[in-house]
Amino acid sequence: MTENTAAAPENNEEAKQPGFRIQRIYLKDLSLEQPNAPQILLVAAEPTVEVEVDVVVNRLSDEIFEVALISTVTAKVDGKVLFLVEVKQAGIFEFNHIPPEQIDPMLGIACPTILYPYLRSNIADVISRAGFQPIHLNEINFHGMYEHRIRQAQEAALAEAKGSLPN
């Protein structure tokens, strides 16, 4: 009988251990546009490429979050769009018994870092399948991106607080 009562607290403690789990990684949306084809394909000039990447977090339940990397890659020749690729690479992540102050950095840094190789691969693949040389995105410092967002939010809150003060 003492063995059963001794085992129960251990199981209870194990159940309360912090845990992080990837439930699923998936391609949520993909779009390729070549609005000026076929005429622009005959232009023999080097394209300019613009890349935008953003992180969006959606809370699904108390412990489950969807994190999505949204990227737009635009290639232009002579000011006209050669191709435009929009990709939303997402994942569902589960956080068990992790302190709330640690969840936000994980959502803004760890989860995007996990998703990014999938995003890069999908972008390179769709551009290649469209008949162009694949574009391999450079690495992104998600930690720096996260800190930049925190600073922007703090500055916006400070500006709002100053704006609401009576003159």
TIVO-2410 file (N, C-alpha, C; in nm, 3 decimals):
# residues 167
REC num residu      c1      c2      c3 atome chaine
REC   1      M   0.082  -0.119   0.000     N      A
REC   1      M   0.000   0.000   0.000    CA      A
REC   1      M   0.086   0.126   0.000     C      A
REC   2      T   0.197   0.126   0.071     N      A
REC   2      T   0.282   0.244   0.070    CA      A
REC   2      T   0.347   0.266  -0.066     C      A
REC   3      E   0.369   0.158  -0.141     N      A
REC   3      E   0.428   0.174  -0.274    CA      A
REC   3      E   0.335   0.253  -0.365     C      A
REC   4      N   0.203   0.226  -0.356     N      A
REC   4      N   0.107   0.297  -0.442    CA      A
REC   4      N   0.102   0.446  -0.409     C      A
REC   5      T   0.100   0.480  -0.281     N      A
REC   5      T   0.094   0.621  -0.245    CA      A
REC   5      T   0.225   0.692  -0.277     C      A
REC   6      A   0.338   0.623  -0.271     N      A
REC   6      A   0.466   0.684  -0.306    CA      A
REC   6      A   0.474   0.707  -0.457     C      A
REC   7      A   0.416   0.618  -0.535     N      A
REC   7      A   0.423   0.630  -0.681    CA      A
REC   7      A   0.330   0.740  -0.733     C      A
REC   8      A   0.219   0.761  -0.665     N      A
REC   8      A   0.123   0.860  -0.713    CA      A
REC   8      A   0.181   1.001  -0.716     C      A
REC   9      P   0.250   1.050  -0.610     N      A
REC   9      P   0.308   1.185  -0.618    CA      A
REC   9      P   0.413   1.196  -0.729     C      A
REC  10      E   0.491   1.089  -0.752     N      A
REC  10      E   0.592   1.095  -0.859    CA      A
REC  10      E   0.524   1.113  -0.994     C      A
REC  11      N   0.417   1.038  -1.019     N      A
REC  11      N   0.345   1.051  -1.145    CA      A
REC  11      N   0.284   1.190  -1.157     C      A
REC  12      N   0.233   1.242  -1.045     N      A
REC  12      N   0.175   1.375  -1.045    CA      A
REC  12      N   0.283   1.480  -1.075     C      A
REC  13      E   0.403   1.464  -1.018     N      A
REC  13      E   0.512   1.556  -1.044    CA      A
REC  13      E   0.556   1.548  -1.190     C      A
REC  14      E   0.560   1.426  -1.244     N      A
REC  14      E   0.598   1.410  -1.385    CA      A
REC  14      E   0.495   1.477  -1.475     C      A
REC  15      A   0.369   1.470  -1.437     N      A
REC  15      A   0.263   1.532  -1.518    CA      A
REC  15      A   0.276   1.684  -1.518     C      A
REC  16      K   0.337   1.741  -1.415     N      A
REC  16      K   0.351   1.887  -1.404    CA      A
REC  16      K   0.485   1.937  -1.459     C      A
REC  17      Q   0.565   1.850  -1.516     N      A
REC  17      Q   0.693   1.891  -1.573    CA      A
REC  17      Q   0.668   1.979  -1.695     C      A
REC  18      P   0.748   2.085  -1.710     N      A
REC  18      P   0.732   2.169  -1.829    CA      A
REC  18      P   0.759   2.088  -1.956     C      A
REC  19      G   0.681   2.116  -2.058     N      A
REC  19      G   0.699   2.044  -2.184    CA      A
REC  19      G   0.662   2.130  -2.303     C      A
REC  20      F   0.735   2.108  -2.411     N      A
REC  20      F   0.711   2.178  -2.537    CA      A
REC  20      F   0.704   2.070  -2.644     C      A
REC  21      R   0.598   2.078  -2.726     N      A
REC  21      R   0.580   1.973  -2.826    CA      A
REC  21      R   0.529   2.035  -2.956     C      A
REC  22      I   0.586   1.987  -3.065     N      A
REC  22      I   0.537   2.026  -3.197    CA      A
REC  22      I   0.426   1.928  -3.232     C      A
REC  23      Q   0.305   1.978  -3.249     N      A
REC  23      Q   0.195   1.890  -3.287    CA      A
REC  23      Q   0.191   1.868  -3.437     C      A
REC  24      R   0.217   1.975  -3.513     N      A
REC  24      R   0.210   1.962  -3.659    CA      A
REC  24      R   0.278   2.083  -3.724     C      A
REC  25      I   0.342   2.057  -3.837     N      A
REC  25      I   0.397   2.163  -3.921    CA      A
REC  25      I   0.332   2.146  -4.057     C      A
REC  26      Y   0.281   2.255  -4.112     N      A
REC  26      Y   0.207   2.243  -4.238    CA      A
REC  26      Y   0.215   2.371  -4.320     C      A
REC  27      L   0.195   2.354  -4.449     N      A
REC  27      L   0.189   2.466  -4.542    CA      A
REC  27      L   0.045   2.513  -4.545     C      A
REC  28      K   0.020   2.631  -4.490     N      A
REC  28      K  -0.117   2.680  -4.477    CA      A
REC  28      K  -0.167   2.749  -4.604     C      A
REC  29      D  -0.077   2.820  -4.673     N      A
REC  29      D  -0.119   2.892  -4.792    CA      A
REC  29      D   0.002   2.913  -4.882     C      A
REC  30      L  -0.021   2.906  -5.013     N      A
REC  30      L   0.085   2.927  -5.111    CA      A
REC  30      L   0.025   2.990  -5.235     C      A
REC  31      S   0.088   3.098  -5.282     N      A
REC  31      S   0.038   3.166  -5.400    CA      A
REC  31      S   0.156   3.208  -5.487     C      A
REC  32      L   0.145   3.183  -5.617     N      A
REC  32      L   0.245   3.226  -5.713    CA      A
REC  32      L   0.173   3.305  -5.822     C      A
REC  33      E   0.223   3.423  -5.852     N      A
REC  33      E   0.164   3.504  -5.958    CA      A
REC  33      E   0.274   3.549  -6.053     C      A
REC  34      Q   0.244   3.546  -6.181     N      A
REC  34      Q   0.332   3.598  -6.285    CA      A
REC  34      Q   0.247   3.691  -6.371     C      A
REC  35      P   0.213   3.810  -6.319     N      A
REC  35      P   0.114   3.896  -6.385    CA      A
REC  35      P   0.156   3.950  -6.522     C      A
REC  36      N   0.285   3.956  -6.548     N      A
REC  36      N   0.331   4.015  -6.675    CA      A
REC  36      N   0.387   3.911  -6.772     C      A
REC  37      A   0.362   3.784  -6.744     N      A
REC  37      A   0.407   3.678  -6.835    CA      A
REC  37      A   0.311   3.673  -6.954     C      A
REC  38      P   0.354   3.640  -7.069     N      A
REC  38      P   0.487   3.591  -7.107    CA      A
REC  38      P   0.584   3.702  -7.151     C      A
REC  39      Q   0.535   3.825  -7.174     N      A
REC  39      Q   0.620   3.931  -7.229    CA      A
REC  39      Q   0.744   3.956  -7.143     C      A
REC  40      I   0.728   3.961  -7.012     N      A
REC  40      I   0.841   3.994  -6.925    CA      A
REC  40      I   0.946   3.884  -6.924     C      A
REC  41      L   0.907   3.762  -6.961     N      A
REC  41      L   1.002   3.651  -6.964    CA      A
REC  41      L   1.105   3.668  -7.076     C      A
REC  42      L   1.076   3.754  -7.171     N      A
REC  42      L   1.167   3.778  -7.282    CA      A
REC  42      L   1.269   3.887  -7.252     C      A
REC  43      V   1.252   3.959  -7.141     N      A
REC  43      V   1.344   4.066  -7.102    CA      A
REC  43      V   1.469   4.003  -7.042     C      A
REC  44      A   1.585   4.042  -7.096     N      A
REC  44      A   1.712   3.984  -7.050    CA      A
REC  44      A   1.779   4.079  -6.951     C      A
REC  45      A   1.721   4.092  -6.833     N      A
REC  45      A   1.779   4.179  -6.730    CA      A
REC  45      A   1.776   4.103  -6.597     C      A
REC  46      E   1.866   4.141  -6.510     N      A
REC  46      E   1.873   4.079  -6.378    CA      A
REC  46      E   1.759   4.132  -6.291     C      A
REC  47      P   1.679   4.043  -6.232     N      A
REC  47      P   1.568   4.091  -6.148    CA      A
REC  47      P   1.616   4.142  -6.013     C      A
REC  48      T   1.540   4.235  -5.957     N      A
REC  48      T   1.561   4.275  -5.818    CA      A
REC  48      T   1.461   4.196  -5.734     C      A
REC  49      V   1.504   4.156  -5.617     N      A
REC  49      V   1.420   4.071  -5.533    CA      A
REC  49      V   1.398   4.138  -5.398     C      A
REC  50      E   1.273   4.144  -5.356     N      A
REC  50      E   1.236   4.196  -5.225    CA      A
REC  50      E   1.175   4.081  -5.145     C      A
REC  51      V   1.215   4.069  -5.019     N      A
REC  51      V   1.164   3.962  -4.933    CA      A
REC  51      V   1.110   4.023  -4.804     C      A
REC  52      E   0.989   3.984  -4.768     N      A
REC  52      E   0.929   4.025  -4.641    CA      A
REC  52      E   0.893   3.900  -4.563     C      A
REC  53      V   0.920   3.902  -4.433     N      A
REC  53      V   0.885   3.789  -4.347    CA      A
REC  53      V   0.822   3.845  -4.220     C      A
REC  54      D   0.712   3.784  -4.178     N      A
REC  54      D   0.644   3.826  -4.056    CA      A
REC  54      D   0.602   3.702  -3.978     C      A
REC  55      V   0.584   3.720  -3.848     N      A
REC  55      V   0.541   3.612  -3.759    CA      A
REC  55      V   0.403   3.648  -3.704     C      A
REC  56      V   0.310   3.551  -3.711     N      A
REC  56      V   0.176   3.572  -3.658    CA      A
REC  56      V   0.145   3.455  -3.563     C      A
REC  57      V   0.095   3.490  -3.445     N      A
REC  57      V   0.062   3.388  -3.344    CA      A
REC  57      V  -0.088   3.390  -3.318     C      A
REC  58      N  -0.145   3.272  -3.313     N      A
REC  58      N  -0.288   3.257  -3.287    CA      A
REC  58      N  -0.304   3.155  -3.174     C      A
REC  59      R  -0.365   3.197  -3.064     N      A
REC  59      R  -0.388   3.106  -2.951    CA      A
REC  59      R  -0.509   3.019  -2.982     C      A
REC  60      L  -0.489   2.887  -2.979     N      A
REC  60      L  -0.597   2.792  -3.005    CA      A
REC  60      L  -0.664   2.744  -2.877     C      A
REC  61      S  -0.587   2.735  -2.770     N      A
REC  61      S  -0.639   2.700  -2.638    CA      A
REC  61      S  -0.538   2.752  -2.536     C      A
REC  62      D  -0.557   2.718  -2.408     N      A
REC  62      D  -0.465   2.767  -2.305    CA      A
REC  62      D  -0.321   2.726  -2.330     C      A
REC  63      E  -0.301   2.605  -2.385     N      A
REC  63      E  -0.166   2.552  -2.400    CA      A
REC  63      E  -0.126   2.529  -2.545     C      A
REC  64      I  -0.213   2.556  -2.639     N      A
REC  64      I  -0.185   2.526  -2.780    CA      A
REC  64      I  -0.193   2.653  -2.864     C      A
REC  65      F  -0.089   2.673  -2.945     N      A
REC  65      F  -0.078   2.792  -3.028    CA      A
REC  65      F  -0.046   2.753  -3.173     C      A
REC  66      E  -0.100   2.832  -3.265     N      A
REC  66      E  -0.058   2.822  -3.404    CA      A
REC  66      E   0.037   2.938  -3.428     C      A
REC  67      V   0.154   2.907  -3.482     N      A
REC  67      V   0.250   3.010  -3.519    CA      A
REC  67      V   0.266   3.000  -3.670     C      A
REC  68      A   0.258   3.113  -3.738     N      A
REC  68      A   0.272   3.115  -3.884    CA      A
REC  68      A   0.379   3.215  -3.925     C      A
REC  69      L   0.463   3.171  -4.017     N      A
REC  69      L   0.557   3.261  -4.082    CA      A
REC  69      L   0.493   3.298  -4.214     C      A
REC  70      I   0.480   3.427  -4.238     N      A
REC  70      I   0.420   3.475  -4.362    CA      A
REC  70      I   0.529   3.547  -4.439     C      A
REC  71      S   0.549   3.505  -4.563     N      A
REC  71      S   0.655   3.565  -4.644    CA      A
REC  71      S   0.602   3.603  -4.781     C      A
REC  72      T   0.651   3.715  -4.830     N      A
REC  72      T   0.623   3.760  -4.966    CA      A
REC  72      T   0.757   3.782  -5.035     C      A
REC  73      V   0.775   3.718  -5.149     N      A
REC  73      V   0.896   3.736  -5.230    CA      A
REC  73      V   0.850   3.795  -5.362     C      A
REC  74      T   0.903   3.913  -5.394     N      A
REC  74      T   0.867   3.982  -5.517    CA      A
REC  74      T   0.992   4.003  -5.601     C      A
REC  75      A   0.990   3.953  -5.725     N      A
REC  75      A   1.100   3.976  -5.819    CA      A
REC  75      A   1.050   4.070  -5.927     C      A
REC  76      K   1.130   4.172  -5.955     N      A
REC  76      K   1.091   4.272  -6.057    CA      A
REC  76      K   1.203   4.287  -6.160     C      A
REC  77      V   1.161   4.313  -6.283     N      A
REC  77      V   1.253   4.345  -6.392    CA      A
REC  77      V   1.203   4.475  -6.455     C      A
REC  78      D   1.291   4.572  -6.464     N      A
REC  78      D   1.255   4.703  -6.520    CA      A
REC  78      D   1.129   4.761  -6.455     C      A
REC  79      G   1.117   4.743  -6.324     N      A
REC  79      G   1.004   4.798  -6.251    CA      A
REC  79      G   0.874   4.720  -6.263     C      A
REC  80      K   0.874   4.613  -6.340     N      A
REC  80      K   0.753   4.531  -6.355    CA      A
REC  80      K   0.772   4.399  -6.281     C      A
REC  81      V   0.663   4.348  -6.226     N      A
REC  81      V   0.668   4.223  -6.148    CA      A
REC  81      V   0.694   4.105  -6.240     C      A
REC  82      L   0.803   4.035  -6.212     N      A
REC  82      L   0.836   3.912  -6.282    CA      A
REC  82      L   0.756   3.798  -6.220     C      A
REC  83      F   0.767   3.787  -6.086     N      A
REC  83      F   0.683   3.692  -6.012    CA      A
REC  83      F   0.667   3.740  -5.869     C      A
REC  84      L   0.561   3.692  -5.809     N      A
REC  84      L   0.528   3.724  -5.670    CA      A
REC  84      L   0.488   3.593  -5.603     C      A
REC  85      V   0.555   3.560  -5.494     N      A
REC  85      V   0.525   3.438  -5.419    CA      A
REC  85      V   0.484   3.479  -5.278     C      A
REC  86      E   0.370   3.428  -5.234     N      A
REC  86      E   0.324   3.450  -5.096    CA      A
REC  86      E   0.308   3.313  -5.032     C      A
REC  87      V   0.371   3.296  -4.916     N      A
REC  87      V   0.369   3.168  -4.846    CA      A
REC  87      V   0.334   3.189  -4.700     C      A
REC  88      K   0.249   3.102  -4.648     N      A
REC  88      K   0.220   3.100  -4.505    CA      A
REC  88      K   0.252   2.959  -4.455     C      A
REC  89      Q   0.366   2.948  -4.384     N      A
REC  89      Q   0.411   2.821  -4.327    CA      A
REC  89      Q   0.374   2.823  -4.180     C      A
REC  90      A   0.301   2.723  -4.135     N      A
REC  90      A   0.249   2.726  -3.998    CA      A
REC  90      A   0.284   2.600  -3.921     C      A
REC  91      G   0.266   2.611  -3.791     N      A
REC  91      G   0.286   2.497  -3.702    CA      A
REC  91      G   0.197   2.511  -3.582     C      A
REC  92      I   0.161   2.397  -3.526     N      A
REC  92      I   0.083   2.395  -3.401    CA      A
REC  92      I   0.177   2.346  -3.292     C      A
REC  93      F   0.189   2.427  -3.187     N      A
REC  93      F   0.283   2.400  -3.079    CA      A
REC  93      F   0.209   2.393  -2.946     C      A
REC  94      E   0.249   2.298  -2.865     N      A
REC  94      E   0.186   2.277  -2.734    CA      A
REC  94      E   0.285   2.309  -2.624     C      A
REC  95      F   0.241   2.390  -2.528     N      A
REC  95      F   0.322   2.431  -2.413    CA      A
REC  95      F   0.255   2.379  -2.287     C      A
REC  96      N   0.317   2.286  -2.219     N      A
REC  96      N   0.260   2.231  -2.096    CA      A
REC  96      N   0.341   2.276  -1.975     C      A
REC  97      H   0.272   2.343  -1.883     N      A
REC  97      H   0.331   2.384  -1.755    CA      A
REC  97      H   0.456   2.470  -1.772     C      A
REC  98      I   0.456   2.553  -1.874     N      A
REC  98      I   0.566   2.646  -1.896    CA      A
REC  98      I   0.522   2.781  -1.841     C      A
REC  99      P   0.606   2.848  -1.763     N      A
REC  99      P   0.569   2.978  -1.707    CA      A
REC  99      P   0.530   3.076  -1.818     C      A
REC 100      P   0.424   3.154  -1.796     N      A
REC 100      P   0.375   3.247  -1.899    CA      A
REC 100      P   0.481   3.342  -1.954     C      A
REC 101      E   0.574   3.386  -1.869     N      A
REC 101      E   0.677   3.479  -1.916    CA      A
REC 101      E   0.776   3.414  -2.012     C      A
REC 102      Q   0.778   3.281  -2.017     N      A
REC 102      Q   0.867   3.211  -2.110    CA      A
REC 102      Q   0.797   3.174  -2.241     C      A
REC 103      I   0.665   3.173  -2.241     N      A
REC 103      I   0.590   3.131  -2.361    CA      A
REC 103      I   0.606   3.233  -2.473     C      A
REC 104      D   0.594   3.362  -2.443     N      A
REC 104      D   0.602   3.464  -2.549    CA      A
REC 104      D   0.734   3.459  -2.625     C      A
REC 105      P   0.849   3.453  -2.556     N      A
REC 105      P   0.975   3.442  -2.632    CA      A
REC 105      P   0.984   3.313  -2.714     C      A
REC 106      M   0.928   3.206  -2.663     N      A
REC 106      M   0.930   3.080  -2.740    CA      A
REC 106      M   0.845   3.094  -2.866     C      A
REC 107      L   0.730   3.161  -2.854     N      A
REC 107      L   0.644   3.183  -2.970    CA      A
REC 107      L   0.709   3.276  -3.072     C      A
REC 108      G   0.787   3.371  -3.025     N      A
REC 108      G   0.849   3.468  -3.114    CA      A
REC 108      G   0.987   3.430  -3.165     C      A
REC 109      I   1.052   3.334  -3.099     N      A
REC 109      I   1.189   3.298  -3.139    CA      A
REC 109      I   1.200   3.149  -3.176     C      A
REC 110      A   1.168   3.061  -3.081     N      A
REC 110      A   1.188   2.917  -3.104    CA      A
REC 110      A   1.097   2.861  -3.214     C      A
REC 111      C   0.970   2.893  -3.208     N      A
REC 111      C   0.876   2.839  -3.307    CA      A
REC 111      C   0.907   2.887  -3.449     C      A
REC 112      P   0.930   3.018  -3.470     N      A
REC 112      P   0.966   3.061  -3.606    CA      A
REC 112      P   1.097   2.997  -3.655     C      A
REC 113      T   1.191   2.977  -3.564     N      A
REC 113      T   1.318   2.913  -3.601    CA      A
REC 113      T   1.294   2.770  -3.649     C      A
REC 114      I   1.199   2.702  -3.589     N      A
REC 114      I   1.163   2.566  -3.631    CA      A
REC 114      I   1.095   2.568  -3.768     C      A
REC 115      L   1.008   2.666  -3.791     N      A
REC 115      L   0.931   2.673  -3.916    CA      A
REC 115      L   1.012   2.724  -4.035     C      A
REC 116      Y   1.112   2.805  -4.011     N      A
REC 116      Y   1.182   2.874  -4.118    CA      A
REC 116      Y   1.243   2.782  -4.225     C      A
REC 117      P   1.306   2.672  -4.191     N      A
REC 117      P   1.359   2.585  -4.298    CA      A
REC 117      P   1.249   2.533  -4.392     C      A
REC 118      Y   1.131   2.509  -4.340     N      A
REC 118      Y   1.020   2.465  -4.424    CA      A
REC 118      Y   0.976   2.578  -4.518     C      A
REC 119      L   0.969   2.699  -4.464     N      A
REC 119      L   0.933   2.815  -4.545    CA      A
REC 119      L   1.034   2.835  -4.658     C      A
REC 120      R   1.162   2.832  -4.624     N      A
REC 120      R   1.268   2.850  -4.724    CA      A
REC 120      R   1.258   2.746  -4.834     C      A
REC 121      S   1.238   2.622  -4.795     N      A
REC 121      S   1.230   2.513  -4.892    CA      A
REC 121      S   1.110   2.529  -4.984     C      A
REC 122      N   0.996   2.564  -4.928     N      A
REC 122      N   0.875   2.581  -5.010    CA      A
REC 122      N   0.889   2.697  -5.108     C      A
REC 123      I   0.950   2.806  -5.065     N      A
REC 123      I   0.971   2.920  -5.153    CA      A
REC 123      I   1.065   2.882  -5.268     C      A
REC 124      A   1.177   2.820  -5.235     N      A
REC 124      A   1.272   2.779  -5.338    CA      A
REC 124      A   1.207   2.682  -5.436     C      A
REC 125      D   1.127   2.589  -5.385     N      A
REC 125      D   1.063   2.489  -5.468    CA      A
REC 125      D   0.962   2.550  -5.565     C      A
REC 126      V   0.875   2.638  -5.516     N      A
REC 126      V   0.772   2.695  -5.603    CA      A
REC 126      V   0.835   2.787  -5.708     C      A
REC 127      I   0.940   2.859  -5.673     N      A
REC 127      I   1.006   2.946  -5.771    CA      A
REC 127      I   1.074   2.860  -5.878     C      A
REC 128      S   1.135   2.753  -5.837     N      A
REC 128      S   1.198   2.660  -5.932    CA      A
REC 128      S   1.093   2.597  -6.024     C      A
REC 129      R   0.981   2.555  -5.969     N      A
REC 129      R   0.874   2.494  -6.049    CA      A
REC 129      R   0.810   2.595  -6.145     C      A
REC 130      A   0.823   2.724  -6.112     N      A
REC 130      A   0.770   2.827  -6.201    CA      A
REC 130      A   0.865   2.856  -6.317     C      A
REC 131      G   0.982   2.792  -6.317     N      A
REC 131      G   1.075   2.807  -6.428    CA      A
REC 131      G   1.189   2.904  -6.404     C      A
REC 132      F   1.208   2.945  -6.279     N      A
REC 132      F   1.314   3.040  -6.245    CA      A
REC 132      F   1.420   2.972  -6.159     C      A
REC 133      Q   1.535   3.038  -6.149     N      A
REC 133      Q   1.637   2.990  -6.056    CA      A
REC 133      Q   1.580   3.003  -5.915     C      A
REC 134      P   1.592   2.897  -5.833     N      A
REC 134      P   1.535   2.908  -5.698    CA      A
REC 134      P   1.604   3.017  -5.616     C      A
REC 135      I   1.526   3.080  -5.531     N      A
REC 135      I   1.579   3.181  -5.440    CA      A
REC 135      I   1.586   3.117  -5.303     C      A
REC 136      H   1.707   3.114  -5.247     N      A
REC 136      H   1.726   3.058  -5.113    CA      A
REC 136      H   1.739   3.175  -5.016     C      A
REC 137      L   1.640   3.190  -4.931     N      A
REC 137      L   1.638   3.302  -4.837    CA      A
REC 137      L   1.753   3.292  -4.738     C      A
REC 138      N   1.807   3.407  -4.702     N      A
REC 138      N   1.912   3.412  -4.601    CA      A
REC 138      N   1.855   3.375  -4.465     C      A
REC 139      E   1.943   3.337  -4.375     N      A
REC 139      E   1.901   3.307  -4.239    CA      A
REC 139      E   1.845   3.433  -4.174     C      A
REC 140      I   1.754   3.415  -4.081     N      A
REC 140      I   1.694   3.527  -4.009    CA      A
REC 140      I   1.724   3.510  -3.861     C      A
REC 141      N   1.761   3.621  -3.798     N      A
REC 141      N   1.783   3.622  -3.654    CA      A
REC 141      N   1.649   3.652  -3.587     C      A
REC 142      F   1.575   3.546  -3.553     N      A
REC 142      F   1.443   3.567  -3.493    CA      A
REC 142      F   1.453   3.626  -3.353     C      A
REC 143      H   1.565   3.605  -3.285     N      A
REC 143      H   1.584   3.665  -3.153    CA      A
REC 143      H   1.591   3.818  -3.168     C      A
REC 144      G   1.669   3.865  -3.264     N      A
REC 144      G   1.678   4.009  -3.289    CA      A
REC 144      G   1.545   4.066  -3.336     C      A
REC 145      M   1.475   3.991  -3.420     N      A
REC 145      M   1.344   4.035  -3.468    CA      A
REC 145      M   1.245   4.047  -3.352     C      A
REC 146      Y   1.249   3.950  -3.260     N      A
REC 146      Y   1.162   3.951  -3.142    CA      A
REC 146      Y   1.193   4.072  -3.053     C      A
REC 147      E   1.321   4.095  -3.027     N      A
REC 147      E   1.360   4.209  -2.943    CA      A
REC 147      E   1.319   4.341  -3.007     C      A
REC 148      H   1.331   4.351  -3.140     N      A
REC 148      H   1.290   4.472  -3.212    CA      A
REC 148      H   1.140   4.497  -3.192     C      A
REC 149      R   1.060   4.391  -3.200     N      A
REC 149      R   0.915   4.405  -3.180    CA      A
REC 149      R   0.882   4.449  -3.038     C      A
REC 150      I   0.954   4.396  -2.942     N      A
REC 150      I   0.932   4.434  -2.801    CA      A
REC 150      I   0.963   4.583  -2.784     C      A
REC 151      R   1.076   4.628  -2.839     N      A
REC 151      R   1.113   4.770  -2.830    CA      A
REC 151      R   1.007   4.858  -2.898     C      A
REC 152      Q   0.959   4.816  -3.015     N      A
REC 152      Q   0.857   4.894  -3.085    CA      A
REC 152      Q   0.730   4.904  -3.001     C      A
REC 153      A   0.690   4.793  -2.939     N      A
REC 153      A   0.569   4.793  -2.856    CA      A
REC 153      A   0.587   4.884  -2.734     C      A
REC 154      Q   0.706   4.881  -2.675     N      A
REC 154      Q   0.734   4.967  -2.560    CA      A
REC 154      Q   0.733   5.114  -2.600     C      A
REC 155      E   0.793   5.146  -2.714     N      A
REC 155      E   0.795   5.284  -2.762    CA      A
REC 155      E   0.654   5.333  -2.796     C      A
REC 156      A   0.574   5.245  -2.855     N      A
REC 156      A   0.436   5.282  -2.888    CA      A
REC 156      A   0.355   5.305  -2.761     C      A
REC 157      A   0.375   5.221  -2.660     N      A
REC 157      A   0.304   5.238  -2.533    CA      A
REC 157      A   0.347   5.367  -2.464     C      A
REC 158      L   0.475   5.399  -2.471     N      A
REC 158      L   0.526   5.522  -2.412    CA      A
REC 158      L   0.470   5.644  -2.485     C      A
REC 159      A   0.468   5.637  -2.617     N      A
REC 159      A   0.413   5.748  -2.696    CA      A
REC 159      A   0.264   5.767  -2.668     C      A
REC 160      E   0.193   5.658  -2.653     N      A
REC 160      E   0.050   5.665  -2.624    CA      A
REC 160      E   0.028   5.724  -2.485     C      A
REC 161      A   0.111   5.683  -2.388     N      A
REC 161      A   0.099   5.736  -2.253    CA      A
REC 161      A   0.127   5.887  -2.251     C      A
REC 162      K   0.228   5.931  -2.326     N      A
REC 162      K   0.259   6.074  -2.333    CA      A
REC 162      K   0.146   6.151  -2.402     C      A
REC 163      G   0.087   6.089  -2.504     N      A
REC 163      G  -0.022   6.154  -2.577    CA      A
REC 163      G  -0.148   6.168  -2.496     C      A
REC 164      S  -0.168   6.082  -2.398     N      A
REC 164      S  -0.290   6.087  -2.317    CA      A
REC 164      S  -0.274   6.174  -2.192     C      A
REC 165      L  -0.152   6.225  -2.169     N      A
REC 165      L  -0.131   6.313  -2.053    CA      A
REC 165      L  -0.194   6.450  -2.081     C      A
REC 166      P  -0.256   6.509  -1.980     N      A
REC 166      P  -0.314   6.643  -1.998    CA      A
REC 166      P  -0.202   6.746  -2.015     C      A
REC 167      N  -0.228   6.846  -2.098     N      A
REC 167      N  -0.128   6.952  -2.124    CA      A
REC 167      N  -0.129   7.055  -2.017     C      A
***
